[in-house]
């Protein structure tokens, strides 16, 4: 949650800077035309692409909605914020599930759908950042609840290959919370199923092992606001269509990786855990803003400087 708050703070700081430059010192003076002018200014000032501009303006819309709730601006001003429409191919490339939203969804699942297959699936994908194929490959015997880790194995001959083959085989540590959830699911919720190869999948369905299309459908379902009884624009719940506010399983993976990086987990550790090279991680998965990266570097350097000062102090006083 903290890193998301920092991201909002960075984006609203640009709005404050624009207000200073345009001599706006009273929020009550803001009108729709001003918001449009800010949008054009921010796009040029930051040389933003469509996805980045969309993120910036979504934050401003949320901010203005809050301002309207305390009568600091016209209550309808947030409706005049233009949010850029991102082409599907570009949106998919940059789409991610943000940490605060993931936590809200998981909290809802824990309260109202505890230990359901949807709860287990999202918790597993979010905490481990693994791909669909890896999640589907897990059998009951691959779960060590006592030592709290999962074993991922490449088993193409029995229908569950890993993307990177044998090179993708690894042990994945899990939290005690996820271990308890898996235990409750296996003992109380999971239908006992054995596939044609004598394997017992963790994630089961009427077809024994949960299919990739079912994984996608479940993730679409739980990440749509309407699943939590929230407003869902262009909602098509009850159909096979994907709600515009829901995300793909790959967006969950991208969000998980970004979250771990933002929490200062070393890149090498994240890469090994999620089975992704440094080059691919930087190019396709790391969606930290430049401001967040800046603050992380600053914190690291400040910690290193304090450590150096302490070391010098200890040496002088030995």
N, C-alpha and C positions, 0 to 999 in steps of 0.2 A: 504493500500500500504506500509506503514512504516514497519509493521511487516514482510511483505514479503521481503523487502530490508534487514532487519536485518537477516532473515533466510539465504539469499544469502551470506551476509557478513560472517556469522558464517561458512558456508561451504567453502567459498573461503579462509578463514583463515587457514583451514587445509592444503589447497594446498600451501599457502605461507610457512607454517611450514615445509612441505615436501621439498619445494625448498631450504629452509635454511639448512635442514639436509643433502641434497644431493649436496650442494654447487652449485646450479643453481642460478646465479644472473643476467642472461640475457635471457629474454623471447625468443629471436631469436634462442637460443640454443635448445629449446624444439623440440622434434620429437615424432612420434607416439609411439616409444618404451618407451619413458619417461612417456607418458600418461598411457600406460599399466602398467608400474611399479608403478605409483602413485595409480592406481586403486587397485592393489594387496595390496599395503601398507595401503591404507585407509581402506580396508575391514578388515585387520588384526588389525590395530591400533584402530579402533573403534568398533571391534567385531560386524560388521553391518550385519543385515539380508538383504535379497534380495531387499526388498522394500526400505529400508534406503539407500542401496548402489545405487540403481537406482536414487533416489532423489539427492544424492551427485553428481553423474556423470552427471546428466542432468544439474545441475548448472554449473559444469565445462565446459560442452559443450557450454552452452550459453555464458559463460565468454570468452572462446577461440574464439567463433565466433565474439564477439565484438573486441577482440584483433586483429583478422585477418582483421577486417574492418578498423583498424587504422595502419595496417602493423607492428604491434608489434610481430606477429608470422606469420608463413605460413598461407595464407588465407584458405587453405584446412585442417588445423590441426584439426579443430573441428570435421571433418568427421571421424577422427580416434579414437574418443572417443567411447569406448564400453559401451553401456548402457544395464544392465542386463534385460533379459526378465523375467517378473514376472508371475508365474502361475495364471490363471484367478481367481481361488478361493482365492488366497492370495491377488491379486490385488483388487478384489472387497471388501475385508475386510478392506483395507487401503486406497482405492481410495477416494479422496475428491476434491471438486472444491475450488481452492484457491481464496482468496479475490480479488486479483488484476485481475484475469481472470474473476471472476464474475462481477466486476465493468466494465470491458471492454465490456463484452457481453451485460450487461444492458444498457450501453451507446449506443452501436450499435442498440439495439432494440428500445431505446428511439428516436434515430434519424431516423431510417428507417422503424420501425414497431410499432410506438407508439400506445399504448392502444390496441394492438392486443391481442388475447388470449395467445399467446406465451410470449409476454412481461409481461402480468399480471401474468401468471403462474410462470415464473421464479422469478419475483420481489417478489411475495408472498412467494414462497418456500425459497428464500434466506433471506429475512428479518425476517421471523418468524421461520424458521427452522422446520416447521411442516411436518408431514408425508403426503404421498399421500392421504390416507383416510381422514385425517382432512381437507385437501384442497378441496377435492371433496364434503365434507359434508356441505360446506358453502352455505347458501341461501342468497338471497338479504336482507331478514329481519334480518340476523345475522350481518349485517355490520352497524356500527354506525359511519358515516362520521363526524358528528359534534364533538363527543368526541373522535373519532379516536381509535376505538377498534373493535375487532371481537369477536363473541360469538361462541365457539365450543361446539356442543351438540351431545350426543350419541343417534342416532335415528335408531337402527337396524330394527325396524318394517317398516321403509320406505326406507331401502336400504343403509343407510350411518352410519354404526357403527364406533366408535372410537376404536383404538387398545386396550386401557386400559379401555374400557367400560365407565360407568358413572364417574369413577375416572379420566378419561381423559378430562372431561368437564372443560372448563376454559375460561376466558376472556384474549384476546391477544392484547396488545397495538400495534398500528401501527404508523409509521411516517406520517407527513403531506404529504410528497412526495408520499407515497404509497396510502394514502387516496385520493389525487388528481387524481392519476392514476386510481384507482378503480372507482372514480366518472366519469371520462372521458370514461372509458370502458363501464360502465353501461348505460351512456346516449347516446353514439355515436356508439359503436361497438358491444356490446353484442346482439345477436339475442334474441328476447323475446321468452322464452321457459318456459313451465310449465309441470312438470312431472305428472305421473299417480296418485300421491298422493296430487296433488295440490300445490306442492312446486316449487319455482322459484330458480333454481341453479345459483350460480355465474358463474361457469365455464360450458359452454354449448357446445353441439355438435349436430350432426344430430340425435343422440340417446338421446337427451335432456340433460342429465347430462354427462359431460366428463368422459369417462371410464378410468380405471387405465392404460390400455395399451396405450391409447392416451396420457395420461400424460407422460408416459415413452418415447413414440415416440417423443413428442414435446421437452422434455428435451434433448434427444439424438441429435435432430436436431439442436437446438440453441447452444449447447455446442461444436459442431463439428467446427473446424476452417473453413471448407469450407462454412459454413453458413455466415461467415463474409468475404468471398472471400480470405481466407488465405490458405497457403499450408496445405494440409491434407493428410498425408501418408496413403496409402492403402485405399483411399477414395472410398466409395461405395454409394455415394449420389444418390438418386433416387431409392434405393432399401430399403427393410425392415431391412437390416443389420445395425448394430451399428458401426459407424466409430471408429477406434481405439483410437482417441483422444477425443471422446465425453465421457460424464460421465452419471451415473445413477441418478435418483432423490434422492436416498439415499446418494449419494456422495455430492449432494447439501446440504442436511441436515447435514451431517458430517462436511462439510466445513463451513456452517453457525455457527454451535455450536463452532467449533474451533476458528472461527473469533471472536465471542463474548467473548470467554474465553481469547483470546489474547489481546482483548481490555480492559481487567481487569474487565469485568462484573463478579460479584461473582458467584461461581459455583451454589449456591442455587437458584439464580435468573434465571440462564440459565436452570437449571433443571426444575423449575416450568414452565417457558415459553415454553420449548420444550417437556414437559411431559416425562421426563426421570430421573431415580433415579441416585444418586451420583455414586453408584457402576457401573451401566451400562454406565454412561457417561464416567467415567474414563477408563473403559475397552474397549469400542467400538467406542467412538466418539471423545475423546480429542486427537487430532493429533498434538498438539504443540510439537516442538522439545525440548529436554532437555535444549538446550542453551537458547531458548525463555523463558522457565519456570525459568531458572536461573536468567535471566535479570529482569523478572517480580518480582521475590522474592527480588532481589537486590534493585530495584526501590521502592518496598513497604517498605523494611527495612530502606532505606535512607530517605523516606518520614516520616516514623514513628520516626526516630532519629531526623530529623529536627523539627518535631512537638513537641518532648519531650524537645529539646533545647529551642524552642520558649516558651513553657510552663514554663520552669524553669526561663527564662529571665523575662517573664511577672510577675511571682510570686515575683521575687527579686525586681522588680521596681514598685510594686504596692504602 
